Amino acid sequence: MGKKGQTYFCEVCRQKVEVVKGGFGILVCCGQEMKRVEAGSMMETWTSVHHKPAEGTSYICKVCGQKINVINETTGILECCGQRMKRE
């Protein structure tokens, strides 16, 4: 369950997203639950070198309404509530 402003990271493909609107679904990428990036952690420092795509890609879950912005986009498939998130 993501909350607004939290950042999540996929350990498989290194995709990084930020929650814009919270929801009750669990963020999944590459078939695994995404890990939350804690403030001040080594993961926050390591992932901060990746920049947000120029086009500002956003995804939304059609079940719980959770919305995310992609910070570092990869080929990973984003899921929430057991189904693919829809690109906005």
N, CA, C and O atoms as a GROMACS GRO file, in nm:
protein
  352
    1MET      N    1   0.085  -0.117   0.000
    1MET     CA    2   0.000   0.000   0.000
    1MET      C    3   0.089   0.124   0.000
    1MET      O    4   0.162   0.150   0.096
    2GLY      N    5   0.084   0.199  -0.107
    2GLY     CA    6   0.166   0.319  -0.119
    2GLY      C    7   0.095   0.442  -0.067
    2GLY      O    8  -0.027   0.455  -0.077
    3LYS      N    9   0.174   0.531  -0.011
    3LYS     CA   10   0.122   0.660   0.035
    3LYS      C   11   0.186   0.770  -0.048
    3LYS      O   12   0.299   0.756  -0.095
    4LYS      N   13   0.114   0.878  -0.065
    4LYS     CA   14   0.161   0.991  -0.145
    4LYS      C   15   0.301   1.033  -0.100
    4LYS      O   16   0.328   1.050   0.019
    5GLY      N   17   0.390   1.049  -0.199
    5GLY     CA   18   0.526   1.094  -0.174
    5GLY      C   19   0.627   0.982  -0.152
    5GLY      O   20   0.747   1.007  -0.153
    6GLN      N   21   0.580   0.858  -0.132
    6GLN     CA   22   0.673   0.747  -0.112
    6GLN      C   23   0.734   0.704  -0.245
    6GLN      O   24   0.671   0.718  -0.350
    7THR      N   25   0.856   0.653  -0.239
    7THR     CA   26   0.927   0.606  -0.357
    7THR      C   27   0.948   0.456  -0.345
    7THR      O   28   0.982   0.405  -0.238
    8TYR      N   29   0.928   0.385  -0.456
    8TYR     CA   30   0.946   0.240  -0.460
    8TYR      C   31   1.043   0.203  -0.571
    8TYR      O   32   1.057   0.274  -0.670
    9PHE      N   33   1.112   0.088  -0.553
    9PHE     CA   34   1.219   0.046  -0.641
    9PHE      C   35   1.207  -0.103  -0.670
    9PHE      O   36   1.182  -0.182  -0.580
   10CYS      N   37   1.225  -0.142  -0.797
   10CYS     CA   38   1.224  -0.282  -0.837
   10CYS      C   39   1.368  -0.335  -0.832
   10CYS      O   40   1.457  -0.280  -0.898
   11GLU      N   41   1.390  -0.440  -0.755
   11GLU     CA   42   1.524  -0.496  -0.742
   11GLU      C   43   1.568  -0.575  -0.865
   11GLU      O   44   1.687  -0.602  -0.881
   12VAL      N   45   1.474  -0.611  -0.952
   12VAL     CA   46   1.507  -0.688  -1.072
   12VAL      C   47   1.550  -0.597  -1.186
   12VAL      O   48   1.661  -0.610  -1.238
   13CYS      N   49   1.463  -0.503  -1.227
   13CYS     CA   50   1.491  -0.418  -1.344
   13CYS      C   51   1.535  -0.277  -1.307
   13CYS      O   52   1.571  -0.199  -1.396
   14ARG      N   53   1.533  -0.243  -1.179
   14ARG     CA   54   1.575  -0.112  -1.127
   14ARG      C   55   1.480   0.003  -1.164
   14ARG      O   56   1.520   0.119  -1.164
   15GLN      N   57   1.355  -0.030  -1.195
   15GLN     CA   58   1.256   0.074  -1.219
   15GLN      C   59   1.224   0.143  -1.086
   15GLN      O   60   1.213   0.076  -0.983
   16LYS      N   61   1.210   0.273  -1.089
   16LYS     CA   62   1.184   0.350  -0.968
   16LYS      C   63   1.061   0.438  -0.992
   16LYS      O   64   1.051   0.505  -1.095
   17VAL      N   65   0.968   0.437  -0.896
   17VAL     CA   66   0.844   0.514  -0.910
   17VAL      C   67   0.816   0.592  -0.782
   17VAL      O   68   0.862   0.556  -0.674
   18GLU      N   69   0.738   0.699  -0.798
   18GLU     CA   70   0.694   0.778  -0.684
   18GLU      C   71   0.542   0.778  -0.681
   18GLU      O   72   0.478   0.797  -0.784
   19VAL      N   73   0.483   0.757  -0.564
   19VAL     CA   74   0.338   0.753  -0.548
   19VAL      C   75   0.284   0.896  -0.549
   19VAL      O   76   0.326   0.979  -0.469
   20VAL      N   77   0.191   0.923  -0.640
   20VAL     CA   78   0.127   1.054  -0.651
   20VAL      C   79  -0.004   1.055  -0.574
   20VAL      O   80  -0.040   1.153  -0.509
   21LYS      N   81  -0.078   0.941  -0.582
   21LYS     CA   82  -0.203   0.925  -0.511
   21LYS      C   83  -0.203   0.786  -0.450
   21LYS      O   84  -0.188   0.687  -0.522
   22GLY      N   85  -0.219   0.777  -0.320
   22GLY     CA   86  -0.214   0.649  -0.250
   22GLY      C   87  -0.335   0.561  -0.281
   22GLY      O   88  -0.439   0.609  -0.325
   23GLY      N   89  -0.318   0.433  -0.256
   23GLY     CA   90  -0.424   0.335  -0.274
   23GLY      C   91  -0.397   0.215  -0.186
   23GLY      O   92  -0.296   0.212  -0.115
   24PHE      N   93  -0.486   0.116  -0.188
   24PHE     CA   94  -0.468   0.001  -0.101
   24PHE      C   95  -0.392  -0.114  -0.168
   24PHE      O   96  -0.360  -0.212  -0.102
   25GLY      N   97  -0.363  -0.103  -0.297
   25GLY     CA   98  -0.294  -0.208  -0.369
   25GLY      C   99  -0.144  -0.210  -0.340
   25GLY      O  100  -0.086  -0.110  -0.297
   26ILE      N  101  -0.083  -0.327  -0.365
   26ILE     CA  102   0.060  -0.344  -0.348
   26ILE      C  103   0.127  -0.330  -0.484
   26ILE      O  104   0.086  -0.394  -0.580
   27LEU      N  105   0.229  -0.245  -0.491
   27LEU     CA  106   0.300  -0.222  -0.617
   27LEU      C  107   0.390  -0.342  -0.648
   27LEU      O  108   0.468  -0.386  -0.564
   28VAL      N  109   0.376  -0.394  -0.771
   28VAL     CA  110   0.453  -0.510  -0.816
   28VAL      C  111   0.519  -0.475  -0.948
   28VAL      O  112   0.458  -0.411  -1.034
   29CYS      N  113   0.644  -0.519  -0.965
   29CYS     CA  114   0.716  -0.503  -1.091
   29CYS      C  115   0.799  -0.630  -1.111
   29CYS      O  116   0.858  -0.680  -1.016
   30CYS      N  117   0.804  -0.680  -1.232
   30CYS     CA  118   0.879  -0.802  -1.265
   30CYS      C  119   0.836  -0.920  -1.179
   30CYS      O  120   0.917  -1.007  -1.148
   31GLY      N  121   0.708  -0.922  -1.140
   31GLY     CA  122   0.654  -1.033  -1.063
   31GLY      C  123   0.689  -1.032  -0.915
   31GLY      O  124   0.658  -1.127  -0.844
   32GLN      N  125   0.754  -0.925  -0.867
   32GLN     CA  126   0.792  -0.915  -0.726
   32GLN      C  127   0.741  -0.784  -0.668
   32GLN      O  128   0.728  -0.684  -0.738
   33GLU      N  129   0.711  -0.788  -0.537
   33GLU     CA  130   0.669  -0.666  -0.469
   33GLU      C  131   0.784  -0.565  -0.472
   33GLU      O  132   0.898  -0.599  -0.442
   34MET      N  133   0.751  -0.442  -0.508
   34MET     CA  134   0.852  -0.336  -0.512
   34MET      C  135   0.891  -0.299  -0.369
   34MET      O  136   0.809  -0.305  -0.278
   35LYS      N  137   1.017  -0.260  -0.350
   35LYS     CA  138   1.070  -0.223  -0.218
   35LYS      C  139   1.059  -0.072  -0.199
   35LYS      O  140   1.089   0.005  -0.290
   36ARG      N  141   1.017  -0.033  -0.080
   36ARG     CA  142   1.007   0.110  -0.050
   36ARG      C  143   1.146   0.165  -0.022
   36ARG      O  144   1.226   0.103   0.048
   37VAL      N  145   1.175   0.280  -0.078
   37VAL     CA  146   1.303   0.348  -0.057
   37VAL      C  147   1.288   0.437   0.066
   37VAL      O  148   1.213   0.534   0.064
   38GLU      N  149   1.360   0.404   0.172
   38GLU     CA  150   1.353   0.479   0.296
   38GLU      C  151   1.436   0.608   0.285
   38GLU      O  152   1.543   0.607   0.224
   39ALA      N  153   1.388   0.715   0.343
   39ALA     CA  154   1.460   0.843   0.344
   39ALA      C  155   1.592   0.826   0.418
   39ALA      O  156   1.596   0.770   0.528
   40GLY      N  157   1.700   0.875   0.359
   40GLY     CA  158   1.831   0.869   0.420
   40GLY      C  159   1.900   0.735   0.409
   40GLY      O  160   2.009   0.717   0.463
   41SER      N  161   1.840   0.640   0.339
   41SER     CA  162   1.900   0.508   0.326
   41SER      C  163   2.001   0.505   0.211
   41SER      O  164   2.006   0.595   0.128
   42MET      N  165   2.080   0.400   0.209
   42MET     CA  166   2.177   0.383   0.102
   42MET      C  167   2.105   0.369  -0.034
   42MET      O  168   2.154   0.417  -0.135
   43MET      N  169   1.988   0.303  -0.034
   43MET     CA  170   1.911   0.284  -0.157
   43MET      C  171   1.865   0.419  -0.212
   43MET      O  172   1.864   0.437  -0.334
   44GLU      N  173   1.828   0.513  -0.126
   44GLU     CA  174   1.787   0.646  -0.171
   44GLU      C  175   1.903   0.716  -0.243
   44GLU      O  176   1.884   0.776  -0.348
   45THR      N  177   2.021   0.706  -0.186
   45THR     CA  178   2.140   0.768  -0.246
   45THR      C  179   2.173   0.702  -0.378
   45THR      O  180   2.201   0.770  -0.476
   46TRP      N  181   2.171   0.569  -0.380
   46TRP     CA  182   2.208   0.493  -0.500
   46TRP      C  183   2.111   0.517  -0.615
   46TRP      O  184   2.153   0.531  -0.730
   47THR      N  185   1.980   0.523  -0.585
   47THR     CA  186   1.880   0.540  -0.691
   47THR      C  187   1.862   0.685  -0.732
   47THR      O  188   1.797   0.711  -0.834
   48SER      N  189   1.916   0.781  -0.658
   48SER     CA  190   1.896   0.922  -0.690
   48SER      C  191   1.970   0.966  -0.816
   48SER      O  192   1.945   1.076  -0.867
   49VAL      N  193   2.062   0.884  -0.866
   49VAL     CA  194   2.134   0.920  -0.988
   49VAL      C  195   2.047   0.905  -1.112
   49VAL      O  196   2.082   0.956  -1.219
   50HIS      N  197   1.934   0.835  -1.100
   50HIS     CA  198   1.843   0.816  -1.214
   50HIS      C  199   1.746   0.933  -1.220
   50HIS      O  200   1.696   0.979  -1.118
   51HIS      N  201   1.722   0.980  -1.340
   51HIS     CA  202   1.636   1.097  -1.357
   51HIS      C  203   1.500   1.060  -1.414
   51HIS      O  204   1.485   0.958  -1.482
   52LYS      N  205   1.403   1.143  -1.386
   52LYS     CA  206   1.267   1.125  -1.436
   52LYS      C  207   1.265   1.140  -1.588
   52LYS      O  208   1.329   1.231  -1.641
   53PRO      N  209   1.192   1.052  -1.659
   53PRO     CA  210   1.183   1.065  -1.804
   53PRO      C  211   1.122   1.201  -1.843
   53PRO      O  212   1.036   1.253  -1.773
   54ALA      N  213   1.168   1.255  -1.953
   54ALA     CA  214   1.122   1.387  -1.999
   54ALA      C  215   0.971   1.391  -2.020
   54ALA      O  216   0.908   1.493  -1.995
   55GLU      N  217   0.913   1.279  -2.067
   55GLU     CA  218   0.769   1.278  -2.096
   55GLU      C  219   0.684   1.264  -1.970
   55GLU      O  220   0.561   1.277  -1.979
   56GLY      N  221   0.744   1.238  -1.854
   56GLY     CA  222   0.668   1.230  -1.729
   56GLY      C  223   0.565   1.119  -1.727
   56GLY      O  224   0.447   1.146  -1.706
   57THR      N  225   0.607   0.997  -1.749
   57THR     CA  226   0.517   0.882  -1.756
   57THR      C  227   0.444   0.860  -1.624
   57THR      O  228   0.506   0.856  -1.517
   58SER      N  229   0.311   0.844  -1.630
   58SER     CA  230   0.228   0.816  -1.514
   58SER      C  231   0.145   0.692  -1.538
   58SER      O  232   0.106   0.663  -1.651
   59TYR      N  233   0.119   0.618  -1.431
   59TYR     CA  234   0.036   0.498  -1.436
   59TYR      C  235  -0.068   0.506  -1.327
   59TYR      O  236  -0.045   0.569  -1.223
   60ILE      N  237  -0.184   0.442  -1.350
   60ILE     CA  238  -0.291   0.440  -1.251
   60ILE      C  239  -0.348   0.298  -1.241
   60ILE      O  240  -0.358   0.226  -1.340
   61CYS      N  241  -0.387   0.261  -1.119
   61CYS     CA  242  -0.452   0.132  -1.095
   61CYS      C  243  -0.603   0.153  -1.111
   61CYS      O  244  -0.661   0.238  -1.043
   62LYS      N  245  -0.665   0.076  -1.198
   62LYS     CA  246  -0.809   0.090  -1.223
   62LYS      C  247  -0.894   0.033  -1.110
   62LYS      O  248  -1.015   0.057  -1.106
   63VAL      N  249  -0.832  -0.044  -1.018
   63VAL     CA  250  -0.906  -0.103  -0.907
   63VAL      C  251  -0.909  -0.010  -0.786
   63VAL      O  252  -1.016   0.026  -0.737
   64CYS      N  253  -0.790   0.029  -0.736
   64CYS     CA  254  -0.783   0.109  -0.612
   64CYS      C  255  -0.756   0.257  -0.636
   64CYS      O  256  -0.765   0.336  -0.543
   65GLY      N  257  -0.722   0.296  -0.759
   65GLY     CA  258  -0.700   0.435  -0.792
   65GLY      C  259  -0.561   0.487  -0.759
   65GLY      O  260  -0.534   0.606  -0.774
   66GLN      N  261  -0.472   0.398  -0.714
   66GLN     CA  262  -0.334   0.440  -0.684
   66GLN      C  263  -0.268   0.492  -0.812
   66GLN      O  264  -0.279   0.430  -0.918
   67LYS      N  265  -0.200   0.606  -0.802
   67LYS     CA  266  -0.136   0.668  -0.919
   67LYS      C  267   0.011   0.688  -0.888
   67LYS      O  268   0.047   0.732  -0.779
   68ILE      N  269   0.097   0.656  -0.987
   68ILE     CA  270   0.241   0.671  -0.969
   68ILE      C  271   0.302   0.744  -1.087
   68ILE      O  272   0.249   0.741  -1.198
   69ASN      N  273   0.413   0.812  -1.061
   69ASN     CA  274   0.496   0.872  -1.166
   69ASN      C  275   0.624   0.793  -1.172
   69ASN      O  276   0.682   0.760  -1.069
   70VAL      N  277   0.670   0.762  -1.292
   70VAL     CA  278   0.794   0.687  -1.309
   70VAL      C  279   0.912   0.783  -1.302
   70VAL      O  280   0.915   0.885  -1.370
   71ILE      N  281   1.010   0.747  -1.219
   71ILE     CA  282   1.132   0.827  -1.205
   71ILE      C  283   1.240   0.770  -1.295
   71ILE      O  284   1.310   0.844  -1.364
   72ASN      N  285   1.255   0.638  -1.293
   72ASN     CA  286   1.351   0.569  -1.380
   72ASN      C  287   1.275   0.458  -1.451
   72ASN      O  288   1.244   0.356  -1.390
   73GLU      N  289   1.246   0.476  -1.579
   73GLU     CA  290   1.165   0.381  -1.653
   73GLU      C  291   1.250   0.272  -1.716
   73GLU      O  292   1.354   0.300  -1.777
   74THR      N  293   1.206   0.147  -1.699
   74THR     CA  294   1.271   0.031  -1.759
   74THR      C  295   1.164  -0.051  -1.831
   74THR      O  296   1.054  -0.003  -1.855
   75THR      N  297   1.197  -0.174  -1.864
   75THR     CA  298   1.102  -0.261  -1.934
   75THR      C  299   1.013  -0.340  -1.839
   75THR      O  300   0.930  -0.419  -1.884
   76GLY      N  301   1.028  -0.319  -1.708
   76GLY     CA  302   0.947  -0.391  -1.609
   76GLY      C  303   0.799  -0.361  -1.624
   76GLY      O  304   0.761  -0.251  -1.663
   77ILE      N  305   0.716  -0.460  -1.593
   77ILE     CA  306   0.571  -0.446  -1.602
   77ILE      C  307   0.516  -0.410  -1.465
   77ILE      O  308   0.532  -0.486  -1.369
   78LEU      N  309   0.452  -0.293  -1.455
   78LEU     CA  310   0.398  -0.245  -1.328
   78LEU      C  311   0.258  -0.301  -1.305
   78LEU      O  312   0.173  -0.297  -1.394
   79GLU      N  313   0.236  -0.354  -1.185
   79GLU     CA  314   0.107  -0.410  -1.148
   79GLU      C  315   0.064  -0.358  -1.012
   79GLU      O  316   0.145  -0.317  -0.930
   80CYS      N  317  -0.067  -0.359  -0.991
   80CYS     CA  318  -0.128  -0.322  -0.864
   80CYS      C  319  -0.262  -0.394  -0.857
   80CYS      O  320  -0.331  -0.405  -0.958
   81CYS      N  321  -0.299  -0.443  -0.742
   81CYS     CA  322  -0.427  -0.515  -0.723
   81CYS      C  323  -0.441  -0.634  -0.818
   81CYS      O  324  -0.551  -0.667  -0.860
   82GLY      N  325  -0.329  -0.698  -0.851
   82GLY     CA  326  -0.332  -0.819  -0.932
   82GLY      C  327  -0.346  -0.798  -1.082
   82GLY      O  328  -0.366  -0.894  -1.156
   83GLN      N  329  -0.337  -0.674  -1.128
   83GLN     CA  330  -0.347  -0.650  -1.272
   83GLN      C  331  -0.253  -0.538  -1.314
   83GLN      O  332  -0.207  -0.459  -1.232
   84ARG      N  333  -0.226  -0.532  -1.446
   84ARG     CA  334  -0.136  -0.429  -1.498
   84ARG      C  335  -0.193  -0.291  -1.474
   84ARG      O  336  -0.313  -0.268  -1.486
   85MET      N  337  -0.103  -0.199  -1.440
   85MET     CA  338  -0.144  -0.060  -1.424
   85MET      C  339  -0.158   0.002  -1.564
   85MET      O  340  -0.087  -0.038  -1.656
   86LYS      N  341  -0.247   0.097  -1.578
   86LYS     CA  342  -0.272   0.161  -1.706
   86LYS      C  343  -0.191   0.289  -1.718
   86LYS      O  344  -0.186   0.370  -1.625
   87ARG      N  345  -0.127   0.305  -1.833
   87ARG     CA  346  -0.049   0.427  -1.860
   87ARG      C  347  -0.145   0.543  -1.888
   87ARG      O  348  -0.243   0.527  -1.960
   88GLU      N  349  -0.116   0.657  -1.829
   88GLU     CA  350  -0.201   0.775  -1.853
   88GLU      C  351  -0.142   0.862  -1.961
   88GLU      O  352  -0.198   0.966  -1.994
   0.00000   0.00000   0.00000
